[in-house]
Amino acid sequence: MPRLDLTASSVDLTRTICDIPSVSGEEEVLADAIFAAIEPLSHLEVYRDGNTIVARTRLGRAQRVVIAGHIDTVPINDNLPVRDIEEGGEPMLWGRGTVDMKGGTAVQLKLAAELTDPRVDITWMWYDNEEVDSERNGLTRLSRSRPDLFAGDFAILGEPSNGQVEGGCNGTLRAVVRTHGVRSHSARAWMGENAIHRAAPILARLAEYRPREKEVEGLVYREGLNAVGIRGGVAGNVIPDLCEVEVNFRFAPSRSAEEAEAHVRRVFEGFEVEIVDCAEGARPGLDAPLAQEFLAAVGAEPRPKYGWTDVARFSALGVPAVNYGPGDPSLAHHDHERVSIAQIEDVERGLRTWLSAT
């Protein structure tokens, strides 16, 4: 089992945990290493559920903050081991997971080990299966078995945010829009009805769609409705009788799941629509006292989070939550994923300053 040295710098820890492959569903080796490093720390109460690990202080502070990060990545594509590179003269770490989100996870591990007397009680969470369906997410499982562990006055997700604070997040909905036809031999196409041809209006509506921008509590979220997949066809000489267009709707946190579904059904009125997955967004919640203190301590100007993150889980529980981590979100899942070393250090410094302040 690889060993994690929590006395190492957060940059070196990033290198180490990135070089432990942990594609979604294959996190056990990294989870074992995290548990082995955290479990002996006497100032933390440690709990493990599968490949999700929770460690918390029990100091009797008046307030509790939850700080969480996922340990899985999307599949590796010849982008490990980690390499040190320079970009525009700036030192970077290149490789899978450096942005999403092992840089943030490394910072959390180091601070969990070193902050033995923080100003607030802290619950640290490192969880599996964030990059796949919500039902497999370690926080989904944990919320059912130990909902008490989610209690807090404020939450921070270490998702990449360029070292800035991103409040809330957009919601996300996936739908399948179907057309049906009648099979026939392609040499006698007039005997059938082509389901793929019937899908042309679906694509036309998507091409003509103009997403809205919506201000929510001072932050402007941009929505989006896009085809992300298309399936159809039987054989090279058969007129297809079914075509499915998979659509992803990213919606502002001012919309509920029901409102998002109604909107998608209106856009594709006249077609068969099946909603296959939906997760509501999270409102920024930046008016919470702890959120205001946090913003002041790290000197950040809040921005909206366009992608969905697990801040939505905490928001649904009434816990205001933000995203704060190193890495450019636009490079998440990129084959040339890379993070600024300075951002890793800045995020560690910001969290340490805030959590240590009296």
N, C-alpha and C positions, 0 to 999 in steps of 0.2 A: 504494500500500500504506500503511495506517495506520502511524504511528510510535509506538513505546512509549518513553516517557521513564522510565527506571528510577531517575532521581534524584527523581522525583515521589514524593509520599506514597503509601502503600499504599491509602489511600482514593481518591485521584485516579486511581491505576492501576486500581482496581476500576471506577470510572466509565468509563474509557477502554476496557477490555477487554470490559465488558458491552455497550458501544455498538458493538462489532464482532460482528455476528450470527455465531453458530457452532453452529447446530442440528446434531445428530449427522449426520455425512456431509457437512457443509458447513463444515468447520473450517479450510480451507486458508488463508484470508486471515489469520485470527488466528494460525495456526501460522507463517505466513511472517513476521508481525510479531514473534512471540516469537523465532524463529530469528535474525532480523536484529538484535534487541536483545541477545541472549545470545552469539552466535557471536564477536563481537569481544573478549569479556572474556578477558584473557590467563591468568587464574587458573583457567579452566575448560576442560576437554576436552569438546567438543560433538559430539554424534552425532544424526543425524536419520533416522527411518524413517517415510516417508510424512508424516503430520501428527502424529507423536509425536516429541518432542524430549527428549534426555537431555543433561545437563551435569553433570560431576563434577570434584571436586578430586582431585589426585594428590599429596598432601602427605606420604604415608608414615605417617599416624597409625595408632595401634594398633587403632582401631575405625572402622567406617563406618556411617553412617545414610543410609537412603533416604527422601527426602521427595517425595511424588507428589501430583499433582492433575490432574483431567481438565479439558479446555478446551471440551467440548461442553455444550450445554443441550438441554432438551426444546423442542418448538416454541414460537415466540413467539406470543402472543395479545394483540396491541395493548398490550404492556407494555414497550416500548422507544420512545424512549431513556430512560435512567435519569433519575429525578427525586429531588431532595432533599426529604424530607418530615420531619415531626415526629410522633411517636406518644407520647402521655403526656409530652410535653416532651423526649423523647429524639430526637436527630437520627438519621435513617435514610436509607439509599439504597434506592429502590424501583425494581424492574424485573427482567426475566428474567435469571437468572444471578447476581443479587446474593447469593443464599443458596447455590445449588447450581451450581457452587461457585467462582465467579470472585472472590469476596472472599478465599477461601483461596489461589487461584492468584496473585492480586496480591501477597499477602504473600510467597509463595514466590519470585516473580520479583524483588522488591525485595531480599530477603535473599540470593538467589543472586548478585546483582550486588555487594552490599556486604560480605558475609562472605568476605573474602579469606584470613583466617587462623583458621578455626574450630578448636575443640578436637578435633573428629573430622573425618575425611574425609566428604564429603557427596556423594550422588548425587541430583540433582534430576531429576524426570520430569514432563513435561507431555504428556498423551496424549489421543487422540481416541476417539470412539464408546463412551463409558462408559454412556450412557443407553439403549443398544440391546442386541441379542443379544450374548452373550459372545464369539461367534466373530468379531465385527467389532471388538471392543475392541482398542485400540492396544497394551495390555499383553499380550494374547493373541499378537498378531503379534510383538511384541518378544521375548517369552519363547522363541519358536521360533528367531528369527534371532540374538539376542544374550542368551542366558540369563545370561552372566557379568555383565551390567549389574544384575542383581537381587541380587547378593551384598551382604550387609550383616549387621550385628549387631542392628539395630532399624529399623523402618520407621514412618513417619507419613503418613497420608492426610489431606489437608486438607478432608475432607468436613465439612459443617456439623454442629457439636456444641454450639452455644451457647457456644463458647469454653471448653468443658469437655473432659475426656478421656473418650472412649467406647472401651472395650476390646472387641476382637473384633467379631463380628457374627453375626446369625442367618443360617442358610442359607435358600435359596429354591428351591422346586420348583413347576413348572407341569405340570398334567395336564389331559387332555381325557377327560371321562367321557361315554360315548355310550349312547344308546338307539336301537333300530331298530324299525320298524313296516312297514306295508304301505300303499302309496298307494291312494287311491280318490277318487272324486268326493265332495265334501263334502255333496252332497245325498243320497248313499247311504253315509254314514259307516260303517254297519254292515258294509260290504263291505271296509273297510280296518282298519288298526290304527294308532292315533295315537302316533307316537314322542314328541311333545312332552308328551302326557299321561303317558306312561311315565316321563318325567323328574321327575315330582313327588316321588317318594321321594328322589331325589338332593338336591333343594332342602330337603326335610324333614330329612335327615341333617345338612346344613350348618347349618340353623337351630338344630338341637338340639345341635350340637357345642360342647363346652366346652374351650377351649384351656388348656393347662397352663402353669404358670410353673416354670422349671427353673433352679436355682442352679448356676453353672459357675464354679469358681475364685473364689468370693466375689461374683460378679455374677449378678443374677436376670434371665433372659431370658424374655420372654413370647412364646409361639407363637401362630399364627393359621392358620385354614383357611377360605378364603372363595371363593365364586363370583365371578369377575371378568368373565365373559362368557357369553352363551348364544346359540346359533345353531340355527335350525330353520325349516322352512317352504319350500314350493315355489311356491304361488300362492294367491290368495284363495279359490279353490274346490277346493283339493286337500288331502286328509288327508296330513300329512307322514310320510315313512318314515324320517327321521333327525333326531335332536336331539343337539347337543353342548353340554355345560356345561364351560367352562374354569374350572379351580380353581387357586388359588395357596396353597401351604403354606409358611409361614414357620416354620422349626424351629430350636430351640436348637442351639448349636454342639457340644453333647454327642452329638447324633445324627449318624451318617454318612449319606451320600447313600443307601446301600442301606437303612438303617433308616428313613429318611424315606419312601422309595418303598414299603416294606413297610407302613408305617403308613397311607399314603393308600389302598393297595389293600385293607387291612382295613376302612377306613371305608366304602369303596364296593364291598364284596364283593357279587358277583352282577351287577355291571355291567362293561361293557367299559371298561378304563382304559388310556390311552396316556400315558406320561411324555414330555413334549415338551422339557423343559429342567430342569436341576438344577444348582445350585451350592452346594457345602458352605459352612458358616459357618466362623468362625475363633474359636478359644479366645482368651481375653483375653491371655494371655502377659505379665501384668503383674508376674510375679516375676523377669523378666529384669533384670539389674543396670542396664542403660541405661534400661529402662522406669521403674525405681524412681527413678533420678536425674532423669529427665524429669518425673515426677509431682511430685517435691519442688521442682524449679526453677520450675514453672509454678503450684504451689500448688493443684493440682486434686484433686478427689475423683472417682475413676473411676466411670463409669456403663456400663451395657450398651448396645450398638448394636443396635436392633431391625431396621433395614433392612440389606440385603446391601451390602457395599462391597468394594473391591479389597484390603482388608486380608486377605481370605481367600486371595488369590493368594500373598501373602508368607508367611502362616501355613503354607500347604501346602509352601512351600520351606524351612520351619524357621526363618523370620525372624519374631520376635514383632512385632506391628504394632498401632497404635491409630489412632483417628480424632481429629483435633484441628483445628477450623476455626471461623471465625465463621459465625453464622447459626443460626436456629431450624430444626431438621430438619423440623418439622411444616409449615413454609412452603415447603419444597422443592417445585418444580413448581406451586406455587399461582399463580393469576393475579395476586395481589397480593403476590408474592414481595418481601421487603424485609429488609434487614440493618441491625443497629445499627452505626453508625460506631465507637462505643466498643469493640465486640467485635472489629472488624477491627484496631484499634490495640492492643487487649489481646493478641490472638493473635500479632501481630508482636512485641510486647514480650516475651512468654513464650518464643517460639522464639529470638529474638535473645539473650536472657539465657542460655538453656540452651546454645546452640551457641557462645557466646562465652566461657563460664565456663572458668577454668583450674583 
